[in-house]
Amino acid sequence: MNKQNIYWQLYQEDPIIKPGFPSPILADPSFLFPESCADGLWHLFAHNIFGVLEYVSEDGIHWKKKKSIVRNAMRPFIYFEDGTYYLYYEKYKFLHVLMSWFPYRKWKSKIEVKTSKDLVHWSTAKTVIVPKFPFHKDANFGDSVSNPCLVKFGNKYRMYFSSSLVMIPDCGFCEPKYITVAEASSPLGPFSYFSDPILAPNDMDPFCNLGAGSIKVIPWKGRYLGFQNGIFWNPVRKESCSAILFLQSEDGINFERINHTPILGPTGRGWKASHVYACDVKYSEAENIFILYFNARDKAHWTKGKEAIGLFVGKVEESKENLKSKSTSKSKKQESRSLKNKPKAKTKVTTKKIPSKPKTKKSKPK
């Protein structure tokens, strides 16, 4: 499988969205392009310590909190098809996210979905994934299914999700241990579960030796790209870390890394000093870029750390032939986006209403 020249860089050094009082975290973003929304706005879903929130934006940069969608829930994923929005999320018991930080309190969660036709009125919740197999559960920490991601494969729907838990000592809380899959003929299920993980931690893997974290999968040019936040112990820094790994697959099951090292990781200082966590990714055909929202943590331990949301972009390097053939049609497609003027002019994200930003260093996959 050929590797692409994709140049990744931060849109800006500062967070795009910060957590609001009293929650110290805003995490696990999932978003919609404006052309998928009747109001013509960007929509983003994320969670704080109370539940899943919705944000809206005119340009993909400046966001306003709209409302709370569901309480006692986290790690949302929004999917749109044929006029219906499907909001998946991990559901837990009342106050359980707070109590789980205390010893001997076992976690228990499931994945639910709410649907909407207008992003205003939402259906009652439906359970679609529950802990079933032994690798969904841990005798010490509890039963967990989380981080949903729905992808359509022909006439089938594949749900990628995290399962089980592993304790991260310097954080004082658990993170997902495995990543697995379930399939259905409808976005609402019923889902048939794979009996084994597709991704698992490996002691010999420097970027995934504690937990597999989560993954977002998107189809792209006849293959499937995966964006996994591996969780690992850094022996040099003597602390846990998390970073985004860039994967590819021909069948959506067997993944290999495109880059040997993470495309985005912790910096050791600032708002993303400690961990770079889960993300959501979409590819813009009009602008030939990947748009990736992620959340990051500044300090490891739950009593000290805060989490906010940032924006990462990947520019696809094209041949002169492809650029020439697309030049006549590109202008017609540029009306639908609003991200504009990335740090380098040649990697412009969208077409309007974006302020200039400081230049940042680009990284090119090996």
Secondary structure as UniProt FT lines:
FT   STRAND          6..10
FT   TURN            21..22
FT   STRAND          27..32
FT   HELIX           34..36
FT   TURN            38..39
FT   STRAND          42..47
FT   STRAND          51..57
FT   STRAND          63..71
FT   STRAND          73..81
FT   TURN            82..83
FT   STRAND          84..92
FT   TURN            94..95
FT   HELIX           96..99
FT   TURN            100..101
FT   TURN            103..104
FT   STRAND          107..116
FT   STRAND          126..129
FT   HELIX           134..136
FT   STRAND          137..138
FT   TURN            139..141
FT   STRAND          142..143
FT   STRAND          145..153
FT   TURN            154..155
FT   STRAND          156..168
FT   TURN            169..172
FT   STRAND          173..184
FT   TURN            187..188
FT   STRAND          192..193
FT   TURN            203..204
FT   TURN            206..207
FT   STRAND          215..220
FT   TURN            221..222
FT   STRAND          223..234
FT   TURN            235..238
FT   STRAND          239..249
FT   STRAND          256..257
FT   HELIX           270..272
FT   STRAND          275..284
FT   TURN            285..288
FT   STRAND          289..297
FT   TURN            302..304
FT   STRAND          307..316
FT   HELIX           320..333
FT   TURN            334..335
FT   HELIX           345..347
//
